[in-house]
Amino acid sequence: MAFYKRLATPIIAAVISVAIFSSCEEELTAIGDGVIGENPFETGVEVFDVFAYNKKINSVKTNGLPLYQLGNFDDPLYGKTVASITTQLQISSAAPIFGSISESEEGTSDTLIEENEIVKEVRLFIPYVTNAIDTDGDGVVDDLDVDPEDPNSDSDGDGFSDNDERIAGTNPLSSTNDNIAFPKKFVLDSIFGNRDAAFNIKIEESKFYLRDLDPNTNFEQSQEYFSNKEFSPEFIGDLIHEGQETVRDTELLFFNEDDADTEDTDESLTVDKTIAPGIWVSLDNTAFFQERILDKEGSNELSTNENFKEFLRGLHITISESDDIFMLLNLSAATVTITYEYDSLVDGVLEKAEEDFVLGFVGGGAIDLTTGGLTTKVGNAVNTFINEEYPVEITEAYNSLESAEKIYLKGGAGSYAEIKLFSEDDAIGASIIDELKSNNWVINEASLVFYVDRETLDAAGDVEEPLRLYLYNTETNQPLYNIATDFSLQTGSSLDSYLFYDGILEKESSKGVQYKIRITDYINNLLIRDGENVTLGLSLTSDIRIVSVGSAMLNSGEVNVPVMSTINPLGTVLFGNNVDDSNSDKQLKLEISYTKPN
């Protein structure tokens, strides 16, 4: 903003100078005399045809994702999707030593004793996706803040501002102002279904070897695994855990033990570590980890991560299909923590000591907001999606070769739409573009408006509507928004980014009405820079800033689809171009607002 303020002053001064000079010399020139009063410009809006085609996805690449889905999503319109996870495990260090001395040294002298390492407990942790945006920096996330733009607001109404409580170390969401450690509360915006009911989770050994590299490419490219790959029951080994879990939106606090030697300090009031909201379960089958991990100390199986992944091929995680819960999980921060005890000599006295050994899942996959891509994953995990058969109306629309009356968009291994502007015939479309070029228009705005088919959604029931649509070039896989000209915020919330491009769901009475997508830069590229009028892709998106794509299988072959649609379980129905007369006002069209010199 400061840049524009500095620039504005000399521009305004120059305009004033020209005006004064022109008035002094008015009798010397008559150029332009009378033109301003006659309005030298013409403005208008023209509407052009758009053609939409439904494309059903049979399966989609689901390894190397930024987030993974688990559970059961029951869409009132598209039916039920069951998602499971099969993942590798990673040892935190090659050739690990358990206890204080290596296995080869144990028992070789009076001081190098047999340590007898025994697993005490094994904990699985997979964090949920949390919304931690705190606009005013007062320690309360926006969705829980009574005024997210005012650090002096008082969310719990106790007479102390949120910011003062943050500084004092008291809980800004509780009127009890004890200065003691408290668990922070988070907003979980990626969990669907009944959060209040317990769900049944099962963790089993995976016997399937997930390759990192594809032998069909001479091991030069990453191996792709698709959503229709089913691992159970053929590739399932030992049962590791089966039990109930509940959704938790607060962190867990673990306190230090009090030190008897410090009489003036109670260490038990201080926090040793915290566990963020997520799946946090004690695994039943500790013998599995005793045999596969601790008893393998010094073995070839633990000498490298590659050997370990061949030996212990991973975990298969499912939720009972009878449970109404569906979640997005961050496997990059997931761990299995093995707590074990062992014999230790301390000043010649035999004592029990305790340590943790941590196994990871997959690493990497961080979001690069500069490029809209994802960093390379370390390790492998695959989502399996099992979809119910779609209703006949939707199936017929997917099988139709005609342009769409209704556009059916579904995330995951669902569907997307292909969009053609001006004409179904490329030659006719090119002639229309040539005619537009000859008009010498200045394009003020070009936009597509996708109207929500409320009748279909309302008849289906309580449909969770996607908040944003994404339009992209199917040949380059690049977005249609222009990073150089759309200066809206690109950090923080995805819905605050690329606001001129838009694509955000507009609502009336809490129900979606339309999505408007501006493609002004794309149209200008066609008219001014002789760009190619390519087929466009329309999909859902969980984050407009991420433009990475992954492979998808259609009946017609392999295509690329946005990764942010793959991790989105939602669906919607929009009006296409081939509508009946009763919905002609909601027909998909391209609107171009222009200015033209007379």
ZAMARGU-4260 file (C-alpha; in steps of 0.2 Angstrom, whole numbers, plus 5000, padded with zeros to 4 digits):
<rodrens>
0) 5000/5000/5000 | 5014/5012/5004 | 5021/5009/4986 | 5004/5015/4979 | 5004/5030/4990
5) 5021/5036/4985 | 5017/5033/4967 | 5000/5043/4967 | 5007/5060/4972 | 5018/5063/4956
10) 5004/5056/4945 | 4992/5068/4952 | 5004/5083/4951 | 5008/5079/4933 | 4989/5079/4929
15) 4987/5096/4937 | 5002/5103/4928 | 4995/5097/4911 | 4978/5105/4915 | 4985/5122/4920
20) 4996/5122/4904 | 4982/5117/4893 | 4971/5131/4900 | 4984/5144/4896 | 4987/5138/4878
25) 4968/5135/4875 | 4967/5147/4860 | 4982/5139/4851 | 4975/5122/4849 | 4958/5114/4845
30) 4963/5096/4846 | 4950/5085/4854 | 4938/5100/4855 | 4920/5093/4858 | 4925/5075/4860
35) 4924/5073/4878 | 4906/5079/4879 | 4901/5066/4866 | 4908/5051/4876 | 4922/5043/4866
40) 4919/5026/4873 | 4906/5012/4872 | 4904/4999/4886 | 4894/4983/4886 | 4892/4965/4890
45) 4891/4951/4878 | 4886/4933/4882 | 4895/4918/4874 | 4891/4899/4873 | 4900/4887/4885
50) 4900/4868/4884 | 4902/4857/4899 | 4905/4838/4899 | 4905/4826/4914 | 4920/4815/4917
55) 4919/4801/4929 | 4935/4796/4938 | 4937/4777/4940 | 4953/4778/4951 | 4965/4792/4956
60) 4983/4791/4962 | 4983/4792/4981 | 5001/4790/4986 | 5012/4805/4990 | 4997/4815/4996
65) 4998/4830/5008 | 4984/4823/5018 | 4975/4806/5019 | 4957/4801/5022 | 4951/4789/5034
70) 4933/4783/5039 | 4916/4783/5031 | 4909/4798/5021 | 4890/4796/5018 | 4885/4809/5005
75) 4866/4810/5003 | 4868/4812/4984 | 4883/4802/4979 | 4882/4788/4992 | 4895/4781/5004
80) 4914/4782/5002 | 4925/4771/5013 | 4943/4776/5015 | 4957/4766/5022 | 4976/4769/5024
85) 4990/4758/5020 | 5007/4765/5025 | 5025/4761/5027 | 5035/4764/5044 | 5052/4772/5045
90) 5065/4769/5058 | 5071/4786/5066 | 5089/4780/5065 | 5098/4766/5055 | 5105/4752/5066
95) 5098/4759/5082 | 5105/4754/5099 | 5091/4750/5112 | 5097/4754/5130 | 5114/4762/5133
100) 5125/4749/5125 | 5124/4739/5108 | 5117/4721/5108 | 5135/4715/5103 | 5142/4722/5119
105) 5129/4716/5131 | 5135/4703/5143 | 5154/4704/5138 | 5159/4711/5155 | 5153/4715/5173
110) 5149/4733/5168 | 5142/4728/5150 | 5127/4719/5157 | 5113/4711/5148 | 5100/4725/5147
115) 5085/4714/5144 | 5075/4727/5135 | 5056/4725/5136 | 5042/4734/5128 | 5031/4743/5141
120) 5019/4752/5129 | 5017/4757/5111 | 5007/4773/5106 | 5000/4777/5089 | 4998/4796/5085
125) 4991/4803/5069 | 4986/4821/5070 | 4970/4829/5064 | 4970/4844/5052 | 4968/4859/5064
130) 4963/4877/5060 | 4976/4887/5070 | 4973/4904/5061 | 4974/4918/5074 | 4972/4935/5065
135) 4974/4946/5080 | 4988/4936/5089 | 4979/4935/5105 | 4981/4917/5108 | 4963/4912/5102
140) 4960/4905/5085 | 4948/4915/5074 | 4934/4902/5075 | 4934/4903/5094 | 4937/4921/5096
145) 4923/4933/5100 | 4931/4946/5089 | 4946/4939/5079 | 4952/4956/5073 | 4953/4963/5091
150) 4967/4957/5103 | 4958/4966/5117 | 4942/4956/5115 | 4936/4945/5130 | 4930/4929/5123
155) 4926/4921/5139 | 4918/4936/5147 | 4928/4936/5163 | 4933/4954/5162 | 4951/4951/5156
160) 4955/4953/5137 | 4961/4938/5127 | 4978/4946/5125 | 4980/4950/5143 | 4976/4932/5147
165) 4989/4926/5134 | 5002/4936/5142 | 4997/4931/5160 | 4997/4912/5155 | 4978/4910/5159
170) 4965/4902/5149 | 4956/4915/5137 | 4942/4903/5135 | 4939/4899/5153 | 4933/4911/5166
175) 4943/4902/5179 | 4959/4912/5180 | 4971/4900/5188 | 4988/4903/5182 | 4991/4885/5178
180) 4995/4875/5163 | 4979/4872/5152 | 4976/4862/5137 | 4973/4873/5121 | 4958/4870/5111
185) 4958/4869/5092 | 4946/4870/5078 | 4945/4854/5068 | 4939/4859/5051 | 4942/4842/5042
190) 4931/4830/5052 | 4914/4825/5045 | 4900/4815/5053 | 4896/4812/5071 | 4910/4819/5082
195) 4902/4815/5098 | 4901/4796/5096 | 4915/4784/5099 | 4922/4775/5083 | 4930/4759/5081
200) 4948/4759/5074 | 4958/4743/5068 | 4977/4743/5065 | 4984/4728/5056 | 5001/4723/5049
205) 5002/4726/5031 | 5011/4712/5021 | 5011/4722/5004 | 5028/4730/4999 | 5025/4748/4994
210) 5039/4752/4981 | 5046/4769/4980 | 5051/4768/4962 | 5043/4761/4947 | 5052/4746/4939
215) 5043/4749/4923 | 5052/4766/4921 | 5069/4758/4925 | 5067/4764/4943 | 5068/4782/4937
220) 5051/4788/4942 | 5040/4786/4957 | 5029/4771/4959 | 5010/4776/4957 | 4997/4768/4968
225) 4978/4771/4964 | 4963/4772/4975 | 4956/4756/4969 | 4970/4746/4976 | 4963/4735/4990
230) 4975/4727/5003 | 4963/4718/5014 | 4962/4704/5016 | 4975/4697/5005 | 4989/4707/5011
235) 4985/4708/5030 | 4996/4700/5044 | 4995/4702/5063 | 4981/4711/5072 | 4990/4725/5081
240) 4975/4734/5089 | 4957/4735/5089 | 4947/4747/5100 | 4936/4763/5102 | 4943/4780/5100
245) 4934/4797/5102 | 4937/4814/5093 | 4947/4826/5104 | 4949/4844/5100 | 4960/4849/5114
250) 4978/4845/5116 | 4984/4832/5129 | 4996/4838/5143 | 5010/4827/5151 | 5018/4835/5166
255) 5035/4832/5173 | 5038/4822/5189 | 5042/4832/5205 | 5060/4832/5210 | 5062/4829/5228
260) 5079/4838/5229 | 5070/4855/5224 | 5059/4858/5239 | 5054/4876/5233 | 5049/4870/5216
265) 5035/4858/5211 | 5040/4852/5194 | 5024/4842/5193 | 5015/4858/5189 | 5026/4861/5173
270) 5022/4853/5156 | 5034/4840/5149 | 5026/4838/5132 | 5009/4840/5123 | 5000/4830/5111
275) 4990/4839/5098 | 4972/4834/5093 | 4973/4817/5084 | 4971/4798/5085 | 4981/4794/5101
280) 4979/4775/5105 | 4989/4763/5115 | 4992/4748/5104 | 4987/4731/5111 | 5000/4720/5103
285) 5016/4725/5111 | 5023/4708/5108 | 5023/4712/5089 | 5035/4727/5092 | 5045/4717/5104
290) 5048/4704/5091 | 5049/4715/5076 | 5059/4730/5083 | 5068/4727/5100 | 5073/4709/5097
295) 5080/4714/5080 | 5094/4725/5088 | 5110/4723/5078 | 5101/4714/5064 | 5102/4717/5045
300) 5083/4721/5046 | 5087/4737/5055 | 5103/4742/5047 | 5094/4753/5034 | 5077/4760/5032
305) 5076/4751/5015 | 5080/4734/5024 | 5067/4738/5037 | 5053/4743/5025 | 5056/4726/5016
310) 5056/4717/5033 | 5041/4726/5041 | 5031/4732/5027 | 5019/4744/5036 | 5002/4746/5044
315) 4984/4745/5037 | 4972/4756/5046 | 4953/4756/5045 | 4938/4762/5054 | 4922/4751/5056
320) 4910/4754/5041 | 4896/4756/5053 | 4904/4772/5061 | 4898/4789/5055 | 4915/4797/5055
325) 4927/4803/5041 | 4943/4813/5044 | 4958/4820/5035 | 4975/4815/5043 | 4992/4822/5043
330) 5003/4807/5041 | 5019/4817/5039 | 5018/4821/5058 | 5011/4803/5063 | 5022/4792/5074
335) 5022/4775/5083 | 5031/4778/5100 | 5038/4762/5108 | 5042/4765/5127 | 5053/4751/5134
340) 5062/4748/5150 | 5079/4740/5152 | 5092/4735/5165 | 5105/4748/5169 | 5120/4749/5181
345) 5121/4766/5190 | 5136/4767/5202 | 5136/4748/5203 | 5118/4747/5207 | 5106/4738/5195
350) 5091/4749/5191 | 5077/4750/5178 | 5078/4763/5165 | 5066/4769/5152 | 5067/4776/5135
355) 5057/4779/5119 | 5060/4773/5101 | 5050/4782/5088 | 5044/4776/5071 | 5038/4788/5058
360) 5026/4786/5044 | 5030/4797/5029 | 5039/4813/5028 | 5039/4828/5016 | 5024/4834/5006
365) 5025/4851/5013 | 5016/4865/5004 | 5026/4877/4994 | 5015/4893/4992 | 5027/4901/4980
370) 5025/4887/4967 | 5009/4879/4973 | 5018/4862/4973 | 5022/4849/4986 | 5039/4844/4992
375) 5045/4826/4989 | 5038/4813/5000 | 5049/4802/5010 | 5041/4785/5012 | 5025/4779/5005
380) 5007/4778/5010 | 4991/4774/5000 | 4973/4779/5002 | 4960/4766/4996 | 4943/4772/4992
385) 4928/4761/4990 | 4913/4770/4983 | 4895/4765/4982 | 4886/4764/4965 | 4880/4781/4960
390) 4862/4784/4957 | 4856/4780/4939 | 4853/4798/4935 | 4872/4802/4939 | 4878/4787/4930
395) 4869/4791/4915 | 4876/4809/4915 | 4893/4802/4916 | 4891/4790/4902 | 4883/4803/4891
400) 4893/4810/4876 | 4882/4826/4875 | 4886/4842/4884 | 4879/4842/4901 | 4862/4848/4907
405) 4869/4846/4925 | 4887/4846/4930 | 4891/4832/4944 | 4907/4836/4953 | 4914/4824/4967
410) 4930/4824/4975 | 4941/4809/4979 | 4939/4796/4965 | 4924/4805/4960 | 4922/4816/4944
415) 4927/4833/4937 | 4921/4842/4921 | 4929/4848/4905 | 4924/4865/4899 | 4925/4872/4881
420) 4922/4890/4877 | 4913/4898/4862 | 4910/4881/4853 | 4911/4863/4853 | 4920/4864/4836
425) 4938/4871/4838 | 4937/4879/4820 | 4921/4888/4824 | 4928/4893/4841 | 4943/4900/4832
430) 4932/4911/4821 | 4923/4918/4835 | 4939/4923/4844 | 4945/4931/4827 | 4929/4941/4827
435) 4932/4947/4845 | 4950/4952/4840 | 4943/4963/4827 | 4932/4972/4839 | 4947/4980/4848
440) 4938/4978/4864 | 4947/4982/4881 | 4941/4967/4892 | 4935/4974/4909 | 4930/4957/4915
445) 4926/4939/4909 | 4918/4927/4920 | 4909/4910/4921 | 4895/4908/4934 | 4890/4891/4939
450) 4873/4890/4947 | 4870/4877/4960 | 4856/4865/4957 | 4847/4868/4973 | 4832/4857/4969
455) 4843/4841/4967 | 4854/4845/4982 | 4839/4849/4993 | 4830/4833/4988 | 4845/4823/4992
460) 4846/4829/5010 | 4859/4838/5020 | 4873/4840/5008 | 4889/4847/5014 | 4894/4859/5000
465) 4911/4862/4994 | 4917/4880/4997 | 4927/4883/4982 | 4929/4877/4963 | 4945/4877/4953
470) 4947/4880/4935 | 4963/4875/4926 | 4971/4872/4909 | 4970/4853/4905 | 4985/4854/4894
475) 4997/4863/4905 | 4989/4859/4922 | 4991/4877/4927 | 4977/4887/4936 | 4968/4901/4927
480) 4971/4914/4940 | 4986/4926/4938 | 4998/4926/4952 | 5006/4942/4945 | 4989/4952/4945
485) 4979/4945/4959 | 4987/4952/4974 | 4975/4945/4987 | 4982/4936/5002 | 4991/4920/4998
490) 4995/4915/5016 | 4983/4910/5031 | 4966/4905/5025 | 4964/4898/5007 | 4948/4907/5006
495) 4957/4923/5008 | 4968/4920/4993 | 4965/4925/4974 | 4949/4934/4978 | 4948/4942/4961
500) 4948/4925/4953 | 4935/4920/4966 | 4927/4903/4964 | 4920/4904/4981 | 4903/4898/4985
505) 4890/4912/4987 | 4876/4908/4999 | 4858/4914/5003 | 4850/4908/5019 | 4865/4897/5022
510) 4863/4887/5006 | 4874/4888/4991 | 4868/4898/4976 | 4882/4900/4964 | 4901/4900/4961
515) 4908/4914/4950 | 4925/4912/4942 | 4934/4926/4933 | 4945/4922/4918 | 4949/4939/4912
520) 4967/4936/4910 | 4964/4920/4901 | 4952/4929/4888 | 4965/4943/4886 | 4978/4930/4882
525) 4967/4923/4868 | 4963/4941/4861 | 4979/4950/4864 | 4993/4937/4864 | 4986/4924/4852
530) 4984/4911/4866 | 4977/4894/4862 | 4958/4891/4867 | 4961/4875/4876 | 4949/4863/4885
535) 4948/4868/4904 | 4945/4857/4919 | 4933/4861/4933 | 4935/4852/4950 | 4933/4855/4968
540) 4948/4861/4978 | 4953/4861/4997 | 4966/4874/4994 | 4966/4886/4979 | 4985/4889/4982
545) 4990/4871/4978 | 4991/4868/4960 | 4999/4850/4960 | 4991/4837/4950 | 4991/4818/4950
550) 4986/4804/4939 | 4968/4798/4937 | 4960/4784/4927 | 4945/4787/4916 | 4936/4775/4904
555) 4945/4784/4890 | 4962/4783/4898 | 4974/4792/4910 | 4973/4811/4914 | 4979/4823/4927
560) 4967/4830/4940 | 4971/4842/4955 | 4978/4834/4971 | 4967/4846/4981 | 4951/4838/4973
565) 4958/4821/4977 | 4959/4824/4996 | 4941/4832/4996 | 4927/4821/5000 | 4913/4833/4995
570) 4902/4834/4980 | 4889/4846/4972 | 4878/4848/4957 | 4878/4863/4945 | 4868/4868/4930
575) 4877/4865/4913 | 4874/4873/4897 | 4861/4861/4890 | 4847/4865/4902 | 4828/4865/4899
580) 4818/4880/4897 | 4813/4881/4915 | 4831/4883/4920 | 4837/4894/4906 | 4841/4908/4918
585) 4854/4897/4926 | 4862/4891/4910 | 4881/4891/4910 | 4888/4905/4899 | 4903/4916/4897
590) 4900/4934/4901 | 4912/4947/4894 | 4911/4965/4900 | 4921/4977/4888 | 4925/4995/4884
595) 4927/5000/4865 | 4932/5016/4858 | 4919/5024/4847
</rodrens>
